[in-house]
Amino acid sequence: MGLFKKKEVLEYDKEHEYPVIRKSICTGERVFGFRNNSDNKFRDIALIRSDKELNDIIESYQITDEVKVEY
């Protein structure tokens, strides 16, 4: 049992998906996920409660592209 864990690198299909934040106009709730290019379906990954959580998700998926925000 170790105190420190190696950070897990997660992957997504960069050819068929792009990163998106869905934001509620009423409550401001933000959900991070990926939108499929072909069928436009949204695959949610995590609820974002702080900017630190968002940065951690972006780092874990190694996202270098711009993350689009949808309302």
N, C-alpha and C positions, 0 to 999 in steps of 0.2 A: 504494500500500500504506500504510494508516494504522495507527497504533498503537492507536487506540481504535475499537471497533465500537459501533454503535448497538444497544442491547438489543432483541432480537426479542420482540415481543409475540405469544404463542401463544394460541390460542383453543380452546374446547371448547363443545359444545352444552349450554348451561345449562338448557334446557327438558327435555332427555332424559337428562342425565348429572349425576352429582354426584361430587365429589372424595373419594377413599378412600385410606387407607394400609393395606396388608395387612401384618400383622406376624406373624412366626413365633414360636410359643410356645417352641420348642426353642432356636433359635439367636438370636432377636431381630432377624433380618434384616427390613428394611422395604422395601416396594415401593410407590411412589406410582403411582396410576392413577385411572381414572374408571369408575364402575359405571353401567350403563344402567338406567334406571327400568323400562322395559317388559319386557325379557328377562333382566335381572339379570346380564348378562355383564360381566366385568371387562376393561378395556383398560389394560394396564400401560404406563407412561410411562418410569419411571426407578427404578433401585435407589438407595436413600438410605443414604449412609454417614455423614452428619453432619447436625446441625441446620442448618448453614449451607446445605447442598445443598437441604434441604427448604424453607428460607426463599426461596432463589433460585427454586425451581420455583413456589412459591406466588406470588412476585412476577411471574415471567414469564407465568403464566397469569392474573394479576390476580384471584386467588380472594379473595373477601370472606366467603364462607360458612364454616361450621365444617367442618373436614376430619375425617371419621369414621375411626375405627380399627377394623379387623376382624382377628380372630385365626383 
